[in-house]
Amino acid sequence: MKLKNLSLIAAAIALSLTAVPFAVNAQVNPQTPTQVKPARQGPFERLGLNEEQKTKIKEIRRNSRTQMEGILSPEQKQQLQAAKQERQGQPRQQRGQRPGKNFASLNLTPEQKTKMREIRESEKNQIQAILTPEQQQQLKQFQDNMRSRRQQPNPSK
């Protein structure tokens, strides 16, 4: 059970980290006539990364994503692509909070899970090496806050 939870959490983190390049490239249009609710900020947007750090993190994430895709069978790749397309067609509110479910439905083999974990750990270590000590502390604090929020019961359900 712990392994399943760990792999789901790791998959959710990996998928949430894939949104960083899109968030980094997002631009605000001051001429927009309507007020748009700001998107939720991920951990990296709050760290005050410089351009060099952003570029390196994008490259690390791109390499990790390529490695993870290389682990999947053709059928698993098709399933993941179909799930992504289905998710993109939904309004943001209906997408749910658990993008890791896409990976759970792929029925990964134990070897694939192990390789994915190794890739995610390597990615995490490479990103940590790019961050300043202050940024590392801020990221750790954000992650700890997220862990404690996940452990709290959800009153809306």
MODELLER restraints for C-alpha pairs under 7 A, 6 or more apart:
rsr = mdl.restraints
at = mdl.atoms
rsr.add(forms.Gaussian(group=physical.xy_distance, feature=features.Distance(at['CA:8:A'], at['CA:100:A']), mean=5.71, stdev=0.5))
rsr.add(forms.Gaussian(group=physical.xy_distance, feature=features.Distance(at['CA:11:A'], at['CA:100:A']), mean=5.06, stdev=0.5))
rsr.add(forms.Gaussian(group=physical.xy_distance, feature=features.Distance(at['CA:11:A'], at['CA:103:A']), mean=6.78, stdev=0.5))
rsr.add(forms.Gaussian(group=physical.xy_distance, feature=features.Distance(at['CA:12:A'], at['CA:98:A']), mean=6.68, stdev=0.5))
rsr.add(forms.Gaussian(group=physical.xy_distance, feature=features.Distance(at['CA:12:A'], at['CA:99:A']), mean=5.81, stdev=0.5))
rsr.add(forms.Gaussian(group=physical.xy_distance, feature=features.Distance(at['CA:12:A'], at['CA:100:A']), mean=4.35, stdev=0.5))
rsr.add(forms.Gaussian(group=physical.xy_distance, feature=features.Distance(at['CA:14:A'], at['CA:120:A']), mean=6.78, stdev=0.5))
rsr.add(forms.Gaussian(group=physical.xy_distance, feature=features.Distance(at['CA:15:A'], at['CA:99:A']), mean=6.76, stdev=0.5))
rsr.add(forms.Gaussian(group=physical.xy_distance, feature=features.Distance(at['CA:15:A'], at['CA:100:A']), mean=6.91, stdev=0.5))
rsr.add(forms.Gaussian(group=physical.xy_distance, feature=features.Distance(at['CA:18:A'], at['CA:61:A']), mean=6.75, stdev=0.5))
rsr.add(forms.Gaussian(group=physical.xy_distance, feature=features.Distance(at['CA:21:A'], at['CA:58:A']), mean=5.90, stdev=0.5))
rsr.add(forms.Gaussian(group=physical.xy_distance, feature=features.Distance(at['CA:43:A'], at['CA:139:A']), mean=6.22, stdev=0.5))
rsr.add(forms.Gaussian(group=physical.xy_distance, feature=features.Distance(at['CA:43:A'], at['CA:142:A']), mean=6.48, stdev=0.5))
rsr.add(forms.Gaussian(group=physical.xy_distance, feature=features.Distance(at['CA:47:A'], at['CA:135:A']), mean=5.70, stdev=0.5))
rsr.add(forms.Gaussian(group=physical.xy_distance, feature=features.Distance(at['CA:47:A'], at['CA:138:A']), mean=6.86, stdev=0.5))
rsr.add(forms.Gaussian(group=physical.xy_distance, feature=features.Distance(at['CA:53:A'], at['CA:130:A']), mean=6.44, stdev=0.5))
rsr.add(forms.Gaussian(group=physical.xy_distance, feature=features.Distance(at['CA:57:A'], at['CA:127:A']), mean=6.23, stdev=0.5))
rsr.add(forms.Gaussian(group=physical.xy_distance, feature=features.Distance(at['CA:60:A'], at['CA:123:A']), mean=6.47, stdev=0.5))
rsr.add(forms.Gaussian(group=physical.xy_distance, feature=features.Distance(at['CA:61:A'], at['CA:123:A']), mean=6.95, stdev=0.5))
rsr.add(forms.Gaussian(group=physical.xy_distance, feature=features.Distance(at['CA:64:A'], at['CA:119:A']), mean=6.29, stdev=0.5))
rsr.add(forms.Gaussian(group=physical.xy_distance, feature=features.Distance(at['CA:64:A'], at['CA:123:A']), mean=6.53, stdev=0.5))
rsr.add(forms.Gaussian(group=physical.xy_distance, feature=features.Distance(at['CA:68:A'], at['CA:116:A']), mean=6.21, stdev=0.5))
rsr.add(forms.Gaussian(group=physical.xy_distance, feature=features.Distance(at['CA:71:A'], at['CA:112:A']), mean=6.36, stdev=0.5))
rsr.add(forms.Gaussian(group=physical.xy_distance, feature=features.Distance(at['CA:76:A'], at['CA:106:A']), mean=5.75, stdev=0.5))
rsr.add(forms.Gaussian(group=physical.xy_distance, feature=features.Distance(at['CA:79:A'], at['CA:106:A']), mean=6.97, stdev=0.5))
rsr.add(forms.Gaussian(group=physical.xy_distance, feature=features.Distance(at['CA:80:A'], at['CA:102:A']), mean=6.45, stdev=0.5))
rsr.add(forms.Gaussian(group=physical.xy_distance, feature=features.Distance(at['CA:83:A'], at['CA:102:A']), mean=6.47, stdev=0.5))
rsr.add(forms.Gaussian(group=physical.xy_distance, feature=features.Distance(at['CA:87:A'], at['CA:95:A']), mean=6.16, stdev=0.5))
rsr.add(forms.Gaussian(group=physical.xy_distance, feature=features.Distance(at['CA:128:A'], at['CA:136:A']), mean=6.52, stdev=0.5))
